[in-house]
């Protein structure tokens, strides 16, 4: 356990930082780069624990991956060169690694056993296993393949047309990765748009992929070709500092080179709807992804309602949005976010527990949270729930608390943001 005592911070936050590379894009760069022919260079890679699980998975299948600071060099020899792992492959706490890799492994001609830590082992895998079985995949495990560990006997798959029953980019990506090795066309349709990093990257690597609105079709007709990838800053990580600048009096913080993919910018829309002062500058497109600089300046904020199609565009930011809402005038309502119940922890319950312990007035609903603001936060002893986003939310909350906040364990933060505390110190004067 890595207990952390956080003291009240009476000063403004100011300065400029560059958050680490996007976690979702980093995972996908490793996966698709390892399947491609040729040398792929991945710059600004996030070397957090989750993404390194994906790196280790491909190393166990014989892929040469060299890492120097935040740059990866992947020597791809095509999917046919991948080797059967000699021992079970460990995914740690990484849901992205698990779900995307299961989709890929289902179509490879060898046997793999995969497993995770106790937290990942309680997260549902049937959402990817079920469509893969429709593609004639052979996957077995607890509760008919609903939970890790899983045994995957790879084989030639058959393309399907699958409509997502859940708002999940991971499920979409798993089916598309399986489709690379399936006979015929694999088509995925979604009722609500989710993050599209997999589609963008498959395009960059020469896949035979077509996108028509919310319908994506892929075949095995074209080999993947290596390319260089620059990973923009993770907006989900930036969100914690965007929120901090918005609620700490006198603050103004600039975040450089943050990813601005439209499927991920819900946090910006929410900040604007709450009356926050936010500027976007220096926009550019690199490796198929939009990025730019974000500056947030403190000011009065008010409540808002968050629901519907925006939810997939900010699902990971909801914990820190709930913190924002405790410092906003009026009642903020978050709906249609039931997906939070099956994240690293039940994030709805965790957010309500942590913030209510600190004096916030909020309540859980079946699919969201109602936050009654504005409320002064006090100190208290809180749990991180072994969830990086809950832990970082608690740290940011301590900046506006009146008394000491004691976090039971801060170690999970390294999963997505290894430099979180050094970046926080940079803007603390």
C-alpha positions in Angstrom: 0.0 0.0 0.0 1.2 3.5 -0.8 -0.7 5.8 1.5 -0.5 9.4 0.7 -1.3 12.4 2.9 -2.4 15.4 0.9 -2.4 18.8 2.5 -4.7 21.8 1.5 -3.2 24.0 -1.2 -4.1 27.7 -0.7 -2.3 29.0 -3.9 -3.2 29.3 -7.5 -2.0 26.8 -10.1 -0.1 28.1 -13.1 2.3 27.1 -15.8 2.5 24.7 -18.8 2.8 20.9 -19.0 2.6 18.2 -21.6 0.7 15.1 -20.5 1.8 11.6 -21.4 0.7 9.9 -24.6 -2.9 8.7 -25.1 -3.4 5.3 -23.5 -5.9 4.1 -26.0 -3.8 5.1 -29.0 -0.6 3.7 -27.4 -2.2 0.2 -27.0 -3.4 0.2 -30.6 -0.1 1.3 -32.0 1.6 -1.7 -30.4 -1.1 -4.1 -31.5 -1.3 -3.0 -35.1 2.4 -2.2 -35.5 3.1 -5.8 -34.4 0.8 -7.1 -37.1 2.3 -5.0 -39.9 5.2 -5.7 -42.2 8.2 -3.4 -41.5 9.5 -1.1 -38.9 7.0 1.0 -37.0 8.3 3.9 -34.8 5.9 5.0 -32.1 6.7 8.4 -30.6 5.3 9.8 -27.3 4.2 6.3 -26.3 2.7 6.0 -22.8 4.9 3.6 -20.9 2.3 3.1 -18.1 1.7 -0.3 -16.6 -1.4 -1.0 -18.8 0.3 -0.3 -22.1 3.4 -2.2 -21.1 1.1 -5.3 -20.6 0.3 -5.1 -24.4 4.0 -4.7 -25.2 4.9 -7.8 -23.1 2.1 -9.8 -24.8 3.6 -9.3 -28.2 7.1 -9.9 -27.0 5.8 -13.3 -25.7 4.7 -14.0 -29.3 8.1 -13.3 -30.8 7.8 -9.6 -31.8 10.9 -7.5 -31.4 10.0 -4.3 -29.6 12.7 -1.9 -28.4 11.9 1.0 -26.0 13.9 4.1 -25.4 12.2 6.6 -23.0 8.9 7.3 -24.7 9.7 5.9 -28.2 9.1 2.3 -29.4 10.6 0.6 -32.4 8.5 -2.4 -33.5 9.9 -4.8 -36.0 6.8 -6.2 -37.6 6.9 -9.4 -39.7 3.2 -9.8 -40.2 0.6 -11.8 -38.3 1.8 -15.0 -39.8 5.1 -14.6 -38.0 3.6 -14.5 -34.5 4.5 -17.4 -32.4 2.4 -19.4 -29.8 3.3 -18.0 -26.3 5.2 -20.6 -24.2 3.3 -19.7 -21.1 0.0 -18.0 -20.1 -0.1 -14.3 -21.0 -0.7 -11.9 -18.1 -2.8 -8.7 -18.7 -2.5 -7.2 -15.2 -5.3 -4.7 -14.7 -5.6 -3.7 -18.4 -9.1 -4.1 -19.8 -8.0 -2.6 -23.1 -5.2 -5.2 -23.5 -7.6 -8.0 -22.5 -10.5 -7.2 -24.8 -8.5 -6.2 -27.9 -6.1 -9.1 -27.6 -8.9 -11.6 -27.2 -10.3 -10.3 -30.5 -6.9 -10.7 -32.2 -5.9 -14.1 -30.7 -9.2 -15.6 -31.8 -8.0 -15.5 -35.4 -4.4 -16.6 -35.0 -3.5 -20.2 -35.6 -2.4 -21.2 -32.1 -3.5 -21.8 -28.6 -3.2 -19.0 -25.9 -4.2 -18.8 -22.2 -4.7 -15.3 -20.9 -5.3 -14.0 -17.4 -5.3 -10.9 -15.3 -5.2 -9.6 -11.7 -8.2 -10.1 -9.4 -9.8 -6.8 -10.5 -9.6 -7.6 -14.2 -10.8 -11.1 -13.5 -14.1 -9.6 -12.3 -14.7 -7.5 -15.4 -17.0 -8.9 -18.1 -15.4 -10.4 -21.1 -18.6 -11.9 -22.6 -19.2 -8.6 -24.4 -16.3 -9.5 -26.7 -16.4 -13.3 -26.5 -20.1 -13.4 -27.7 -19.5 -11.7 -31.0 -16.3 -13.6 -31.5 -18.1 -16.9 -31.1 -20.5 -15.7 -33.7 -17.4 -15.5 -35.9 -16.9 -19.2 -35.0 -14.1 -18.5 -32.5 -13.2 -21.2 -29.9 -12.9 -19.5 -26.5 -13.5 -21.1 -23.1 -13.3 -19.9 -19.5 -15.3 -19.2 -16.4 -19.1 -18.9 -17.0 -18.8 -20.0 -20.6 -16.0 -17.4 -21.3 -17.5 -14.5 -19.5 -14.5 -13.9 -17.2 -10.8 -14.3 -17.2 -8.8 -16.5 -17.3 -9.7 -17.6 -20.8 -8.3 -20.3 -23.2 -8.3 -19.2 -26.8 -7.8 -21.8 -29.6 -7.2 -19.6 -32.6 -8.6 -20.5 -36.0 -9.8 -19.1 -39.3 -12.8 -16.9 -38.5 -15.8 -15.9 -40.6 -16.9 -12.4 -41.0 -20.2 -11.1 -39.5 -22.3 -8.0 -39.3 -22.4 -7.1 -35.7 -24.4 -4.2 -34.1 -22.9 -3.2 -30.7 -25.3 -3.8 -27.8 -23.1 -1.6 -25.6 -21.4 1.7 -26.1 -17.9 0.2 -26.1 -14.9 1.0 -28.4 -13.2 -2.0 -26.9 -15.8 -4.4 -28.2 -15.8 -2.6 -31.6 -12.1 -2.9 -31.8 -12.0 -6.5 -30.8 -14.4 -7.5 -33.6 -12.4 -5.4 -36.2 -9.1 -7.0 -35.1 -10.7 -10.4 -35.5 -12.0 -9.3 -38.9 -8.5 -8.7 -40.2 -8.1 -12.5 -40.1 -11.6 -13.5 -41.0 -13.1 -14.8 -44.3 -15.2 -12.3 -46.1 -16.4 -8.9 -44.7 -16.7 -8.0 -41.0 -19.0 -5.1 -40.4 -19.6 -3.4 -37.1 -22.4 -1.0 -36.5 -22.9 1.2 -33.5 -26.0 3.1 -32.4 -23.9 5.7 -30.6 -20.4 6.8 -31.8 -17.5 5.6 -29.7 -13.8 6.5 -29.9 -12.5 5.7 -33.3 -8.7 5.3 -32.7 -8.7 1.7 -34.0 -10.3 2.8 -37.3 -7.9 5.7 -37.7 -4.9 3.6 -37.1 -6.0 0.7 -39.3 -6.3 3.2 -42.1 -2.8 4.5 -41.4 -1.5 1.0 -41.6 -3.1 0.3 -45.0 -5.9 -2.0 -43.9 -8.9 -2.6 -46.2 -11.3 -0.7 -44.1 -14.3 1.5 -45.0 -16.3 3.8 -42.7 -19.8 4.9 -43.6 -21.2 6.9 -40.7 -21.5 4.5 -37.7 -20.8 1.5 -39.9 -17.3 0.1 -40.3 -16.3 -2.7 -42.6 -13.0 -4.5 -42.8 -11.6 -7.5 -44.8 -8.3 -9.4 -44.9 -7.6 -8.4 -48.5 -4.7 -6.0 -47.8 -1.6 -6.6 -45.7 -0.8 -4.1 -43.0 2.2 -1.9 -43.8 4.4 -0.3 -41.1 4.2 3.5 -40.5 5.4 6.0 -38.0 2.9 7.0 -35.3 3.0 10.1 -33.0 0.8 9.6 -29.9 -0.9 12.8 -28.8 -1.4 13.7 -25.2 -4.1 11.8 -23.4 -7.2 14.0 -22.9 -8.3 11.7 -20.2 -5.2 12.5 -18.3 -5.3 16.2 -19.2 -8.9 16.3 -17.7 -7.6 16.2 -14.2 -5.5 19.4 -14.7 -8.3 21.0 -16.7 -10.6 20.5 -13.7 -7.9 21.6 -11.3 -7.4 24.9 -13.1 -11.2 25.4 -13.3 -11.8 25.0 -9.5 -8.6 26.4 -7.8 -9.0 30.2 -7.4 -6.7 32.3 -9.5 -5.4 29.4 -11.6 -4.5 29.3 -15.3 -2.9 26.2 -16.8 -1.8 25.3 -20.3 -1.6 21.7 -21.6 0.4 21.1 -24.8 -0.3 18.7 -27.6 -3.5 17.2 -26.2 -5.5 14.8 -28.4 -8.6 16.4 -29.7 -10.2 13.5 -31.5 -13.9 14.5 -31.7 -14.9 11.1 -30.1 -13.0 12.1 -27.0 -13.6 15.8 -26.4 -16.7 15.6 -24.3 -14.8 17.0 -21.3 -14.2 20.2 -23.3 -17.9 20.4 -24.2 -18.9 20.0 -20.5 -16.4 22.6 -19.3 -17.9 25.1 -21.8 -21.4 24.2 -20.8 -20.5 24.9 -17.2 -19.2 28.3 -18.1 -15.5 27.5 -17.7 -12.9 29.6 -19.6 -11.1 27.3 -22.0 -9.0 28.1 -25.1 -7.8 25.8 -27.9 -4.7 26.8 -29.9 -2.2 25.3 -32.3 -4.4 22.6 -33.7 -2.8 20.2 -36.1 -3.3 16.7 -37.4 -0.6 14.0 -37.0 -0.9 10.3 -37.8 -4.6 10.7 -38.4 -5.3 12.3 -35.0 -6.1 15.9 -34.2 -4.2 17.6 -31.3 -3.7 21.1 -29.9 -3.0 23.2 -26.8 -5.6 23.7 -24.1 -5.6 26.6 -21.6 -8.1 26.7 -18.7 -8.5 29.7 -16.4 -10.4 29.7 -13.1 -13.8 31.3 -13.0 -17.3 30.7 -11.6 -18.9 27.6 -13.0 -22.5 26.4 -12.9 -24.3 23.1 -13.1 -25.2 21.1 -16.3 -26.9 17.9 -17.4 -24.7 15.2 -19.0 -26.5 12.4 -20.9 -27.0 10.6 -24.2 -24.5 10.6 -27.0 -21.9 12.6 -25.2 -21.4 9.9 -22.6 -19.0 7.7 -24.6 -17.0 10.8 -25.4 -16.2 11.4 -21.7 -16.8 8.1 -20.0 -13.3 8.0 -18.4 -13.6 11.7 -17.3 -16.8 11.3 -15.3 -15.1 10.9 -11.9 -13.3 14.3 -12.3 -16.4 15.9 -13.8 -18.3 14.9 -10.7 -15.6 16.7 -8.7 -16.0 19.7 -10.9 -19.8 19.6 -10.2 -19.2 19.8 -6.5 -17.7 23.3 -7.0 -20.4 24.5 -9.5 -23.6 26.4 -8.6 -26.7 24.3 -8.9 -27.5 20.6 -9.4 -25.6 18.6 -12.0 -27.1 15.4 -13.4 -25.2 12.6 -15.1 -27.3 10.0 -16.8 -26.8 7.0 -19.2 -23.4 6.2 -17.7 -24.1 2.6 -16.5 -20.9 1.6 -18.2 -19.1 3.0 -15.2 -20.4 0.1 -13.1 -18.1 -2.3 -14.9 -14.8 -0.3 -15.1 -11.8 -1.0 -12.9 -14.2 -0.7 -10.1 -17.9 0.4 -9.8 -16.9 4.0 -10.5 -20.4 5.3 -9.7 -20.2 3.9 -6.2 -16.6 4.8 -5.8 -17.0 8.5 -6.8 -20.0 8.9 -4.5 -18.1 7.3 -1.6 -15.0 9.4 -2.0 -16.6 12.7 -2.6 -19.3 12.3 0.1 -16.5 11.4 2.6 -14.9 14.8 1.7 -18.2 16.6 2.4 -19.8 16.7 -1.1 -23.6 16.4 -1.4 -24.3 13.8 -4.1 -26.1 10.5 -4.7 -25.8 7.5 -7.0 -28.5 6.5 -9.4 -28.6 3.2 -11.4 -26.9 4.9 -14.4 -25.2 8.0 -13.1 -24.8 10.5 -10.3 -26.7 13.6 -9.1 -24.4 16.3 -7.6 -25.8 19.2 -5.5 -23.4 22.1 -5.6 -21.7 24.3 -4.6 -20.2 22.5 -1.6 -17.0 23.3 0.4 -14.9 20.1 0.7 -13.3 19.0 4.0 -10.6 16.5 4.5 -10.9 12.8 5.3 -9.6 9.3 4.7 -10.6 7.9 1.3 -10.0 4.8 -0.8 -8.6 4.8 -4.3 -10.4 1.5 -5.0 -7.3 0.4 -6.8 -8.5 2.6 -9.7 -6.2 5.2 -11.2 -8.9 7.6 -12.1 -10.5 7.5 -8.6 -7.0 8.1 -7.1 -6.3 11.1 -9.3 -9.7 12.6 -8.6 -9.0 12.4 -4.9 -5.6 14.1 -5.4 -7.3 17.0 -7.3 -10.0 17.2 -4.7 -7.4 17.7 -2.0 -6.4 21.0 -3.7 -9.7 22.6 -2.7 -10.3 20.8 0.6 -10.1 22.6 3.8 -8.3 19.8 5.7 -5.9 17.0 5.0 -7.0 14.2 2.6 -5.5 10.8 3.2 -5.5 8.5 0.2 -5.1 4.8 1.1 -3.0 3.9 -2.0 -1.8 6.0 -4.8 0.1 3.2 -6.7 -2.7 2.6 -9.3 -1.9 6.1 -10.8 1.1 4.6 -12.6 -1.3 2.5 -14.7 -2.1 5.5 -16.9 -0.1 8.5 -15.7 3.4 7.7 -14.3 4.4 11.3 -14.2 1.2 12.6 -12.6 2.8 13.9 -9.4 5.8 15.5 -11.1 3.5 17.3 -13.5 1.3 18.5 -10.6 4.3 19.9 -8.9 5.2 21.8 -12.0 2.0 23.9 -11.8 2.0 24.3 -8.0 3.8 27.5 -7.1 
